[in-house]
Amino acid sequence: MARKYKQVHRKEIDFSLDEWAEVERRASVCCMKTGTFIRHMAVNGKVVSFDVKEVAPTLNGMRIISNNINQVARKANETNSIYAEDVEKLRKEVEALSHTLSKFVSTVRWKKV
């Protein structure tokens, strides 16, 4: 009987207990199900992941800037004017965040799984 939506090829692979434990560990590091991890590794040959906790300060900076932008936009819409010092403050915050993000990206250590 043919499958309704797509054709698939099924392959059974045997792992030793130690190999399976390692596959599960690596899949866990990548926050993936073991089947998805095995399929991804078989097709693409590698999985790259990094710890998102390292991005937390940057995300917090983005939240603060977003909040400030919203406040300035509300004030501008209420009064139909905007202060140059508010715009300059936002520009400096965006520049600082940009610098932090560039520094972070240049120093990211990719986990080898």
N, C-alpha and C positions, 0 to 999 in steps of 0.2 A: 504494500500500500504506500503510495507517495505521500509525502508531507504536504500539508495544505499551503503553506506560505513560502518556505524556502528549502532548498536542498542542503543537507549537512552531511559531513563525514565524521563518523565517530571513531575514536582511537582510544584503546585502553592502554594505560601505562602503569607499570608496576614500580613502586618505590620501596626502598628498604625503610625501616622505621626511622633511622637517622636521617635519610634523605627527605622523607616526608616532614619530619620535624623542622628541618631547615627550610623547606618550601613554605610551610606554615609561618615560620618566623619571618621570612622575607616578605611574604604577602601581608602579614600583620604590620610590618614596618611601613609598607606602602599604603596601608589602610585599604587593602583589596581583599576580595574573596579569593580563596586558593585557586579555583577554576579560572577566574578572570586573570589572575596573576600568571598562571601557567600559559594560558592562551596568548596573553600579551607578550610574554617572554618568547614564546615559540614564533610569533609573527614578527615582532619588532626587535627582539634580541636584547633589549634593555629597558629598565624602568628607572626613571630619575625622580627622586622626591627630596624634599627638604622640610625641615621642621618649621612649621608656620609660626611657632612661638617667637621666632626671631623677628618676625614682621610686626609684632604687636605694637612696639613704639611708633612705627610708621603709620599704622592704622589709627592709633590714638591721635597722632598729629593731623591726619586727614579728617578725623571727626571734628577736632577743634576748629580747623580751618573751614570745614563745611558749615559748622554752627555760626562762625563769624560771618561768612558769606551770606547766610540766610538772614542774620540780623541786619546786615548792611542793606540787603535787598529789601527787606520789610520797611526799614527806615526810609530808603529812597522812594519806595512806592507810596508811603504815607505822606512825605513832605515834598515829593517831586524834586528832591535835590540830594546831593551826596557830598560828603566832606572829603577833601583830598587826603587828609591824614588817615581816614578809614581805608581808602584805596591803597595808600602806601603801606599801611600795617598789613593788609592782606597780601600785598605783593611780597613783602619781606617774609611772611609766614610760608607762602608757597615756595619761595626761593630756598628757605631753610629746609622745608620738607623735601624738595627736589634734591638738594645736596645730600640729605640723609638717605634718601632712596637710592641715589647713585652709589653712595658709599656702601650701602648694604648689598646691592646687586653685585658690586665688584668683589665683595668678600664672601659671598655665599659659598658654603662648603657643601657640595652635593654628597649625599649619603650613597655609598656603594652598597648595594644589596645583593 
